[in-house]
Amino acid sequence: MNVAAEQGSVLKKRRRRDTAARIIISGFGGIVLLTMVILIWHLFSQAASIAMSPDADIQTEIPVLPSGRYLYVGDMDSGQAAIIDGPGCRLTLARLEADTLTARQSIRRPCSHTLTTLQVQGQPYAVDISTSGQVRLLPVPTVGTAQTLGSFGTPLASELSFAIPEAVWAEHTDWTLGVGEQWLIMVVNTAQSQLIQWVNRQDPANIMRHTLPSSHPVVLLPDSKQVVQIRDRELRFYNEKHQQINQISLTKAVDKVFTFVKNRSLFVTHPDSTVSRYTVFNDKGTLRYQRTYVLALRKQEQPVAIYPHASVNGLAMVTNQQQLLLINRVTGEIVERRGLPIQPTGVSWFDNRAYVFSDAVMIKLRIQHLAGLSTADSLLTPQIYEGYKEADQLWQTTSATDYQETKMNLVPLLIGSFKASGLALLIAIPLALGAAVYTAYFARPKVRDNMKPAIEMLEAIPSVLIGFIAAIWLAPLAERFLFSFAVFLFTVPFSLLLIAFVQHKVARNLPSEVRNVAELILPVLGIVGLGYISIEWAPQLLFYLLEVNDFDFITDATGVPVGKTTILVAIALGFAISPSIYSLAEDAISGVPASLRQASYALGATRLQTLRRVVLRVAFPGIMAAIMLGFGRAFGETMIVLMVTGNTPIADWDLFAGLRALTANLAIELPEAELDSMHYKVLFLTACVLFTFTFVVNTLAELLRQRLRRNASYG
């Protein structure tokens, strides 16, 4: 009884330990799975906002100060000021405090002066013009408290001043002022003519004046160093010397021309409620404008004001039908339309905050899902960007708020990933499959037992080490040995197969003591000989065929150093994935039942016929699984493509051009991307593309491996 009781107690303890171990292991396994699900959910949830349309929600309405009129509204939620005309002969700077507009400072001038505001590079300036035509530009501080802005009524320092002829100013009916980085341009209209005055900002004494008839309006493009004259269905562009440098003939009449910071784009409105966008490009040293797209509005709808976002490709447009439109700046797609309770006269847009204002009321709006400004067209199709003459697919981002048009087209990154991984497969497949066929089918068991672990150990080499070796050692030698190395990699599997067919005949004529050793020595000697031929003879043959003396013709033709080309990336990447493909392919070939081979031999098939028609066919699912897994690893590789390439996002399949892969782009730009910005969301979208592709490829590869196991079990 005591023995039975002790045995029962031991069994109970064992069952408790087993139960506790099962619970602990299952718990940790569940935690791992839950963590993976959370990570995947976070990945896709961050990218999902790109599919959501931006939503402009009205938060509050702020009336203007008594007897005033809104001229400009800064980012009031961030402490910037609104500039108000009045009360009286002054400009008032007001800030928002607890949703109440409070005057903090004013700029006073005699009522005979002209006093208004102007935006220069996205910053507001006050413009003061005296009765004698003396013009002063005053930088307006839009951020700060009463202490930093100074006491109420303190004058501001003059940034720039110049004079308009007093006689012309005395007869003026209208005027326009534009300020660029180098030139300041002012147009003064009178009943008879219009004066165009150019002032060099670095040398204010450098002034040029030109006179034009007053019948045709003029739009100023100071950053492009041009003015454009509107002539019904024609746009004429003049430089500072009043030389006509461009002329655009239109099929429709022109109502108005809008431009904004840096004058890289023009928006031309037409009577049929369409808006044409023109972008600048450099034509042999002359900046010219070309039409990129036409934006269709509602019937009888016309823009009133346009304001660009400083860091994303977005435009805020208010129209004469009390509408706010959010537009993708690159493609011209209207991604959001919002009705307004007022008829606006202006709009400002800062980050996810928009301010629409009329003379009497300012409306504050919150823009949700700003990443939705990125559309499928902007991410995938060629576009004509500012500064480019033709449509292209580019990836060029910036984290600065400089109104620079960002280029976030995914095609160059996809091409870079497919180009690098595809060419790596072309190198790895012959190398890995040749070695797998040799060790699994031709080599003696003892040789196979020594070679297979040695090759599989290469898989343990960190990819960062392979990238380091390729970048530090291989890249400097690429110009001399790249072609030779490529020839060697492509021909070595065929050489090994040839050696496999002759080594048995050679070994039979050798003493029995050295036959096994000969099976290792012959492949080594063959590889050494092939390496000598690849280095000494192959380049000379190429030079003779192309009639060149060295490999400089590659750099001259592509503009990319040989050490940064796709071929070098493919060599390093192909070497990294070869052990993985070899291991799985070798297992698939060696796993073919010996009975099938013997049956093939019994029917009179040769060894080569058996390999081609029996062994490889049976092992084909496993070989395909090995190739797909190798492709998945190459597609997801980061460090090699990051260290070896020049990381140039070029939508070009040229093997001698540079590239940037999805993985390398994430490693480079994600740490610098602003949290929750459009750039940040698009990077998460590329991560989703990368995850989805590798997941699908690896899943298909695993299904093929399971099929192989079932076939092997059935056989």
C-alpha positions in Angstrom: 0.0 0.0 0.0 2.8 2.4 0.9 4.5 1.7 -2.5 1.3 2.2 -4.4 0.6 5.4 -2.5 4.1 6.7 -3.2 3.7 5.8 -6.9 0.3 7.6 -7.0 1.9 10.6 -5.3 4.7 10.7 -7.8 2.3 10.5 -10.6 0.2 13.3 -9.2 3.3 15.5 -8.8 4.4 14.6 -12.4 1.0 15.5 -13.7 1.0 18.8 -11.8 4.5 19.6 -13.2 3.3 18.7 -16.7 0.2 20.8 -16.4 2.2 23.7 -15.0 4.7 23.4 -17.8 2.0 23.2 -20.4 0.2 26.3 -19.0 3.5 28.3 -18.8 4.6 27.3 -22.3 1.1 27.9 -23.8 1.0 31.2 -22.0 4.3 32.4 -23.4 3.3 31.1 -26.8 0.1 33.0 -26.6 1.9 36.2 -25.5 4.2 35.9 -28.5 1.2 35.4 -30.9 -0.6 38.3 -29.3 2.4 40.5 -29.6 2.7 39.6 -33.3 -1.0 40.3 -33.8 -0.7 43.7 -32.1 2.3 44.6 -34.2 0.6 43.7 -37.4 -2.5 45.5 -36.3 -0.5 48.6 -35.5 1.3 48.4 -38.8 -1.9 48.3 -40.9 -3.8 50.7 -38.7 -1.1 53.4 -39.2 -1.2 52.9 -43.0 -5.1 52.7 -43.1 -5.4 56.5 -42.7 -4.1 57.0 -46.2 -7.3 55.3 -47.5 -9.4 57.8 -45.5 -10.5 61.1 -47.1 -9.4 64.2 -45.1 -12.3 65.6 -43.1 -12.5 69.4 -42.3 -14.4 69.9 -39.1 -15.5 73.5 -38.1 -14.5 74.1 -34.5 -15.3 77.7 -33.8 -16.1 81.1 -35.4 -14.2 84.2 -34.3 -15.7 87.7 -35.2 -13.2 90.4 -36.1 -12.5 93.3 -33.7 -14.9 96.2 -33.9 -14.4 98.4 -37.0 -11.8 96.0 -38.3 -11.3 93.7 -41.3 -9.3 90.4 -41.5 -6.3 90.7 -43.9 -4.3 87.6 -42.8 -4.7 84.9 -40.2 -1.7 83.0 -38.9 -1.6 79.7 -37.0 -3.6 81.1 -34.0 -3.6 77.8 -32.1 0.2 78.0 -32.0 0.3 81.5 -30.7 0.6 83.3 -34.1 -1.4 86.5 -34.8 -4.1 87.6 -37.1 -3.5 90.9 -38.9 -6.6 93.2 -39.0 -7.1 96.3 -41.0 -8.2 98.9 -38.5 -9.8 100.2 -36.4 -8.6 103.5 -37.8 -5.5 104.0 -39.9 -3.6 101.1 -38.5 -2.8 97.4 -38.8 -3.7 95.5 -35.6 -2.0 92.3 -34.5 -4.4 90.1 -32.5 -4.0 86.8 -30.8 -6.5 84.2 -29.7 -6.9 83.8 -26.0 -9.6 81.3 -24.8 -11.3 81.6 -28.2 -11.4 85.4 -27.8 -9.6 87.8 -30.1 -7.3 90.2 -28.2 -5.4 93.1 -29.8 -1.7 92.9 -28.8 0.0 95.5 -31.0 -0.6 97.8 -33.9 1.2 99.6 -36.7 0.0 103.2 -37.0 0.5 105.4 -40.0 -1.1 108.7 -41.2 -4.4 108.0 -43.0 -2.9 109.4 -46.2 -0.6 106.4 -46.3 -1.5 103.0 -47.9 -1.2 100.3 -45.3 -1.8 96.6 -45.9 -0.1 93.2 -45.5 1.8 90.9 -47.8 3.1 87.3 -47.5 6.8 86.7 -48.3 8.0 83.1 -48.2 5.0 82.2 -46.1 5.6 85.0 -43.5 3.5 88.2 -43.2 4.9 91.6 -43.9 3.3 95.0 -43.5 3.5 97.3 -46.5 3.5 101.0 -45.9 3.4 103.4 -48.9 3.5 107.1 -48.3 1.8 109.8 -50.4 5.1 110.5 -52.1 5.6 106.9 -53.2 8.0 105.8 -50.5 7.5 102.0 -50.0 8.6 100.3 -46.8 8.3 96.5 -46.0 8.0 95.8 -42.3 8.4 92.3 -40.9 5.4 91.5 -38.7 6.1 89.4 -35.6 3.2 86.9 -35.5 4.4 84.9 -32.4 4.8 86.1 -28.9 3.2 87.7 -25.9 2.6 91.4 -25.2 6.1 91.6 -23.7 7.9 90.2 -26.7 5.9 92.1 -29.2 6.4 95.4 -27.4 4.0 97.9 -26.1 0.9 98.7 -28.0 1.7 101.0 -30.9 5.5 100.4 -31.0 6.8 100.8 -34.6 8.6 97.9 -36.3 12.0 98.0 -37.9 12.0 98.4 -41.7 13.2 95.4 -43.7 13.4 97.1 -47.1 12.5 100.5 -48.6 12.4 101.9 -52.0 10.7 104.7 -53.9 8.1 104.8 -56.7 8.1 107.9 -58.9 5.9 110.4 -57.1 4.0 111.4 -60.2 3.1 107.8 -61.0 2.0 107.1 -57.5 -0.2 110.2 -57.4 -2.2 108.9 -60.4 -2.3 105.2 -59.3 -5.5 103.3 -59.5 -4.2 99.9 -58.3 -0.9 98.3 -57.4 0.7 94.9 -56.8 3.8 93.9 -54.9 5.8 90.6 -55.1 8.9 89.7 -53.1 11.3 86.9 -54.0 14.7 85.8 -52.7 16.6 88.1 -55.0 14.1 90.5 -56.6 11.2 92.7 -55.4 8.7 93.6 -58.1 6.0 96.3 -57.9 3.4 97.1 -60.5 1.6 100.4 -60.3 -1.5 100.9 -62.5 -2.7 104.2 -63.8 -5.4 105.1 -66.2 -3.0 105.3 -69.1 -0.3 102.7 -68.3 1.3 100.4 -65.7 4.8 100.8 -64.3 6.8 97.7 -63.5 9.6 98.4 -61.1 12.3 95.8 -60.3 14.4 96.2 -57.1 17.3 94.1 -56.2 17.0 93.1 -52.5 20.8 92.7 -52.1 21.4 96.1 -53.8 18.3 98.3 -53.4 20.0 100.9 -55.6 19.8 98.5 -58.5 16.3 99.5 -59.9 14.9 98.8 -63.3 11.6 100.3 -64.6 9.4 99.3 -67.6 6.1 100.6 -68.8 3.3 98.5 -70.3 -0.2 99.4 -71.5 -2.8 99.2 -68.8 -5.2 97.1 -70.8 -3.5 93.8 -69.9 -3.2 92.7 -66.2 0.2 91.5 -65.0 1.0 88.7 -62.5 4.3 88.9 -60.6 6.7 85.9 -60.3 9.7 87.3 -58.4 11.2 83.9 -57.4 11.2 83.0 -61.1 12.5 86.4 -62.0 9.6 87.0 -64.4 6.3 88.7 -64.8 3.4 87.3 -66.8 1.1 89.4 -68.9 -2.4 88.1 -69.4 -3.8 88.7 -72.9 -7.2 87.0 -73.2 -6.0 83.6 -74.4 -2.3 84.1 -74.1 0.3 84.4 -71.4 3.5 86.3 -72.1 6.4 86.0 -69.8 9.1 88.8 -69.4 12.3 88.9 -67.4 13.8 91.8 -65.5 15.2 93.3 -68.7 11.7 93.2 -70.2 12.7 90.6 -72.7 10.0 88.1 -73.6 11.3 84.7 -72.7 8.1 82.6 -73.1 4.6 82.6 -74.6 1.8 80.2 -73.9 -1.2 80.1 -76.1 -4.4 78.9 -74.5 -7.6 77.5 -75.9 -9.7 79.3 -73.2 -9.9 82.8 -72.0 -8.1 83.6 -68.7 -9.9 85.1 -65.7 -7.2 85.2 -63.1 -3.8 83.7 -62.3 -2.9 82.5 -58.8 0.6 81.8 -57.6 2.1 81.3 -54.2 5.4 80.7 -52.3 8.4 80.4 -54.7 6.3 80.7 -57.8 6.9 77.2 -58.9 3.3 76.7 -59.9 0.6 78.9 -61.5 -3.1 78.2 -61.3 -4.9 79.8 -64.2 -8.7 80.1 -63.9 -11.1 80.0 -66.9 -14.7 81.2 -67.4 -15.9 77.6 -67.8 -15.1 76.8 -64.1 -11.8 75.0 -64.8 -8.4 75.7 -63.4 -5.2 74.8 -65.3 -2.0 74.2 -63.4 1.3 75.2 -64.9 4.7 74.2 -63.3 8.1 75.6 -63.9 11.1 73.7 -65.4 14.6 74.7 -66.5 15.0 74.9 -70.2 18.7 75.5 -70.9 19.0 78.1 -68.2 15.5 79.7 -68.8 12.7 79.0 -66.4 9.6 78.1 -68.4 6.1 77.0 -67.4 4.1 74.1 -68.8 0.6 72.8 -68.2 0.3 69.7 -66.1 -3.4 69.1 -65.4 -6.8 70.8 -65.5 -9.0 70.9 -62.4 -12.8 70.9 -63.0 -14.9 72.8 -60.5 -18.7 73.1 -60.2 -20.7 75.1 -62.6 -20.0 78.9 -62.2 -17.6 78.1 -59.4 -14.4 80.2 -59.3 -11.5 80.2 -56.8 -11.2 83.1 -54.4 -8.0 82.3 -52.7 -5.5 79.4 -52.7 -3.0 78.5 -49.9 -0.5 75.6 -50.0 0.4 73.4 -47.1 4.0 73.9 -46.0 5.1 70.3 -45.8 2.6 68.0 -47.7 1.3 68.1 -51.2 -1.9 69.8 -50.3 -3.7 73.0 -51.4 -6.6 74.7 -49.6 -8.9 76.5 -52.0 -11.9 78.6 -51.1 -14.4 79.4 -53.9 -17.2 81.9 -54.6 -19.8 79.2 -53.7 -18.8 79.1 -50.0 -16.8 76.0 -50.4 -13.5 74.8 -49.0 -11.6 72.4 -51.2 -8.6 70.3 -50.2 -6.7 69.3 -53.3 -3.7 67.0 -54.0 -1.2 69.5 -55.3 0.6 67.0 -57.6 -2.4 65.2 -59.3 -5.1 67.9 -59.0 -7.6 65.5 -57.3 -10.1 67.1 -55.0 -10.0 64.9 -51.9 -12.4 66.9 -49.7 -15.1 69.5 -50.3 -16.6 71.3 -47.3 -19.4 73.8 -47.3 -18.8 77.0 -45.3 -21.3 79.3 -43.4 -19.6 82.4 -44.8 -18.4 83.7 -48.1 -14.6 83.6 -47.6 -12.1 86.1 -48.8 -8.9 84.2 -47.7 -7.6 81.0 -46.2 -4.5 79.8 -44.3 -3.4 76.3 -43.6 -0.9 75.1 -41.0 -0.3 71.4 -40.3 -3.8 70.0 -39.5 -5.4 73.5 -38.8 -7.1 75.6 -41.4 -8.4 79.2 -41.0 -11.0 80.5 -43.4 -11.9 84.2 -43.1 -14.0 86.9 -44.6 -13.8 90.5 -43.7 -15.9 90.1 -40.5 -15.5 86.4 -39.4 -12.7 83.9 -39.1 -13.6 80.1 -39.0 -11.1 77.7 -37.4 -11.2 74.1 -38.8 -9.5 70.9 -37.8 -8.3 68.7 -40.7 -8.5 65.0 -39.8 -6.7 62.2 -41.8 -4.3 64.5 -43.5 -2.5 61.5 -44.9 -5.5 60.9 -47.1 -4.2 63.7 -49.4 -2.0 60.9 -50.8 -3.9 59.2 -53.6 -3.3 56.1 -55.7 -2.3 58.3 -58.6 0.3 60.2 -56.6 1.8 57.0 -55.2 1.9 54.9 -58.3 1.6 56.8 -61.6 4.0 59.2 -63.3 3.5 62.8 -62.5 5.0 66.1 -63.7 6.5 67.6 -60.6 7.6 71.2 -60.1 11.0 71.6 -61.8 10.6 68.6 -64.1 9.9 68.8 -67.8 8.4 65.4 -68.2 6.3 63.0 -66.1 8.3 60.8 -63.9 8.1 58.5 -60.9 10.2 59.8 -58.1 10.8 59.4 -54.3 12.2 62.6 -52.8 10.9 63.6 -49.4 11.7 66.4 -47.1 11.0 67.0 -43.4 11.2 70.8 -43.7 8.2 73.1 -43.8 9.5 74.9 -46.9 6.6 74.5 -49.3 8.8 72.2 -51.3 6.8 69.7 -53.4 7.4 66.2 -52.0 7.6 63.3 -54.3 6.4 60.1 -52.7 5.9 57.6 -55.6 6.4 54.0 -54.5 7.3 52.7 -57.9 11.1 53.5 -57.6 11.2 51.6 -54.3 9.3 48.6 -55.6 11.5 48.5 -58.7 14.6 48.7 -56.5 13.5 45.8 -54.3 12.4 43.6 -57.2 15.5 44.5 -59.2 17.9 43.7 -56.4 16.2 40.5 -55.2 15.4 39.3 -58.8 19.0 39.6 -59.9 20.2 38.1 -56.7 18.1 35.0 -57.5 19.7 34.8 -60.9 23.1 34.6 -59.2 22.0 32.4 -56.2 19.8 29.8 -58.1 22.6 28.4 -60.3 25.1 28.6 -57.4 22.8 27.0 -54.8 21.1 24.5 -57.0 24.3 23.4 -58.6 25.8 22.8 -55.2 22.6 21.1 -54.0 22.5 18.7 -57.0 26.2 17.9 -56.6 26.1 17.1 -52.9 22.7 15.3 -53.0 23.1 13.3 -56.2 26.7 13.0 -57.3 28.9 13.3 -54.2 29.7 10.2 -52.1 28.0 10.1 -48.7 31.2 10.9 -46.9 31.9 13.9 -49.1 28.2 15.1 -48.7 28.5 14.8 -44.9 31.4 17.2 -44.9 30.3 19.6 -47.5 26.7 20.2 -46.5 27.4 21.5 -42.9 30.2 23.7 -44.2 27.9 25.3 -46.8 25.0 25.7 -44.3 27.4 27.4 -41.8 27.6 30.3 -44.3 23.9 31.0 -43.5 25.0 32.0 -40.0 27.1 34.9 -41.3 25.3 38.2 -40.4 24.0 40.1 -43.4 25.6 43.3 -41.9 29.0 41.6 -42.2 28.3 40.6 -45.8 27.3 44.2 -46.6 30.3 45.5 -44.8 32.7 43.3 -46.8 30.9 44.2 -50.1 31.0 47.9 -49.3 34.6 48.1 -48.0 36.4 45.4 -50.0 34.3 44.4 -53.0 33.1 47.9 -54.1 36.7 49.3 -54.6 37.6 46.2 -56.6 34.3 46.2 -58.5 35.6 48.2 -61.5 38.3 45.6 -62.1 36.8 42.3 -60.9 33.0 42.9 -61.1 32.6 41.3 -64.5 35.0 38.5 -63.7 33.1 37.7 -60.5 29.8 37.7 -62.3 31.2 35.4 -65.0 32.5 33.1 -62.2 29.2 33.0 -60.3 27.2 32.2 -63.5 29.5 29.5 -64.7 30.6 27.8 -61.5 27.5 25.5 -61.2 27.8 24.3 -64.8 31.5 23.7 -64.2 30.7 21.7 -61.1 28.2 19.6 -63.0 30.8 18.9 -65.7 33.3 17.9 -63.1 30.7 15.6 -61.5 30.4 13.7 -64.8 34.1 13.2 -65.3 35.4 12.8 -61.8 34.3 9.2 -61.4 36.1 8.2 -64.6 39.2 10.0 -63.4 38.9 8.5 -59.9 38.7 5.0 -61.2 42.2 5.3 -62.7 43.6 6.4 -59.3 44.7 4.2 -56.4 41.9 3.3 -54.0 43.5 5.2 -51.2 43.1 8.6 -52.9 39.8 8.1 -54.7 37.7 9.8 -51.9 40.2 12.6 -51.7 40.1 13.1 -55.4 36.4 13.8 -55.4 37.2 16.8 -53.3 40.4 17.9 -55.0 38.9 17.8 -58.6 36.1 20.3 -57.8 38.6 22.6 -56.0 41.0 22.5 -58.9 38.1 23.1 -61.3 36.9 26.1 -59.4 40.4 27.6 -59.1 40.9 27.2 -62.9 37.5 28.8 -63.6 38.5 31.7 -61.4 41.7 32.2 -63.3 39.8 32.1 -66.6 37.2 34.6 -65.3 39.8 37.1 -64.1 42.4 36.9 -66.9 40.5 35.8 -70.1 36.9 36.9 -69.7 37.5 40.7 -69.4 39.9 40.7 -72.4 37.2 38.9 -74.5 34.6 41.5 -73.4 37.0 44.4 -74.3 37.7 42.9 -77.7 34.0 42.5 -78.5 33.0 46.0 -77.3 36.2 47.6 -78.6 37.0 49.4 -75.3 40.1 49.4 -73.1 38.5 49.3 -69.6 35.3 49.4 -67.6 35.0 53.2 -67.5 32.5 53.0 -70.2 29.9 51.8 -67.7 30.3 54.8 -65.5 30.4 57.2 -68.4 27.2 55.7 -69.8 25.1 55.5 -66.6 26.7 58.3 -64.4 26.7 55.8 -61.5 30.0 54.4 -60.1 30.5 50.8 -60.8 30.8 50.1 -57.1 27.2 51.3 -56.5 25.4 49.5 -59.4 22.7 46.9 -59.0 25.1 44.1 -60.1 27.3 44.6 -57.1 24.2 44.5 -54.8 23.0 41.4 -56.5 26.3 39.6 -56.0 26.4 40.4 -52.3 22.7 39.6 -51.9 22.9 36.4 -54.0 25.8 35.2 -51.8 23.7 35.9 -48.7 20.7 33.9 -49.8 22.5 31.0 -51.5 23.0 28.9 -48.3 19.2 29.1 -47.5 18.3 28.0 -51.0 21.0 25.3 -51.0 19.9 23.8 -47.7 16.2 23.4 -48.6 16.9 22.3 -52.2 19.4 19.8 -51.0 16.9 18.3 -48.6 14.3 18.1 -51.3 16.7 16.3 -53.8 18.1 13.9 -51.2 14.6 13.2 -49.9 13.5 11.7 -53.2 13.0 7.9 -52.5 15.9 5.8 -53.6 13.4 3.3 -55.0 12.5 5.8 -57.7 16.1 6.2 -58.8 16.6 2.5 -58.8 13.5 1.9 -60.9 14.7 4.5 -63.4 18.1 2.8 -63.6 16.4 -0.5 -64.1 14.4 0.8 -67.1 17.7 1.8 -68.7 17.8 5.5 -67.9 21.2 7.1 -67.6 22.2 9.0 -64.5 21.6 12.4 -66.2 18.2 11.2 -67.5 17.3 10.0 -64.0 18.3 13.4 -62.5 16.4 15.4 -65.1 13.2 13.3 -65.5 12.8 11.7 -62.1 14.7 13.3 -59.3 14.3 17.0 -60.2 10.6 16.5 -61.1 9.8 14.8 -57.8 11.9 17.4 -55.9 10.4 20.3 -57.8 8.0 21.5 -55.1 10.7 21.6 -52.6 13.1 23.3 -55.0 10.5 25.9 -55.7 9.8 26.4 -52.0 13.6 27.0 -51.5 13.7 29.5 -54.3 10.6 31.4 -53.0 12.0 31.5 -49.5 15.3 32.8 -50.9 13.4 35.4 -52.9 11.4 36.4 -49.8 14.6 36.8 -47.8 16.3 38.8 -50.5 13.2 41.1 -50.9 13.2 41.7 -47.1 17.0 42.2 -46.7 18.0 45.5 -45.3 21.6 45.9 -44.3 23.2 44.7 -47.6 21.1 46.9 -49.8 21.5 49.8 -47.4 25.3 49.5 -47.2 26.2 48.5 -50.7 23.9 50.7 -52.9 24.0 54.4 -53.4 20.4 54.4 -52.2 19.2 56.4 -55.2 15.5 55.9 -55.7 15.4 55.5 -59.5 12.5 54.0 -61.4 14.8 52.3 -63.9 15.4 48.6 -64.6 19.0 49.3 -65.8 21.3 46.9 -64.1 24.1 49.5 -64.1 21.9 52.1 -62.4 21.5 52.7 -58.7 18.5 51.7 -56.6 16.8 52.0 -53.2 14.9 49.1 -51.8 11.8 49.3 -49.6 13.7 48.0 -46.6 16.6 50.4 -47.0 14.2 53.3 -47.4 12.4 52.4 -44.2 15.8 52.2 -42.3 16.9 55.6 -43.7 13.7 57.7 -43.4 11.5 56.3 -40.7 13.7 57.6 -37.8 13.6 61.1 -39.3 9.9 61.2 -40.2 7.6 63.4 -38.1 5.2 61.3 -36.0 1.8 60.9 -37.7 2.8 63.1 -40.7 1.9 62.1 -44.2 5.5 61.0 -44.7 5.2 58.8 -41.6 2.0 57.2 -42.9 3.4 56.5 -46.4 6.4 54.8 -44.9 4.0 52.6 -42.9 2.2 51.8 -46.2 5.5 50.7 -47.7 6.1 48.5 -44.6 2.6 47.0 -45.2 3.5 46.3 -48.8 6.8 44.6 -47.7 5.1 42.6 -45.0 2.3 41.4 -47.3 4.6 40.4 -50.1 7.0 38.4 -47.9 4.1 36.8 -46.0 2.4 35.7 -49.3 5.7 34.4 -50.7 6.6 32.5 -47.5 3.1 31.1 -47.2 3.2 29.7 -50.7 6.7 28.3 -50.1 5.5 26.5 -47.0 2.5 25.0 -48.8 4.9 23.7 -51.5 7.1 22.2 -48.7 4.1 20.5 -47.2 3.1 19.1 -50.6 6.6 17.7 -50.9 6.3 16.0 -47.5 3.0 14.4 -48.5 4.5 13.2 -51.8 7.5 11.8 -50.1 5.4 10.0 -47.5 3.1 8.6 -50.2 6.2 7.4 -52.1 
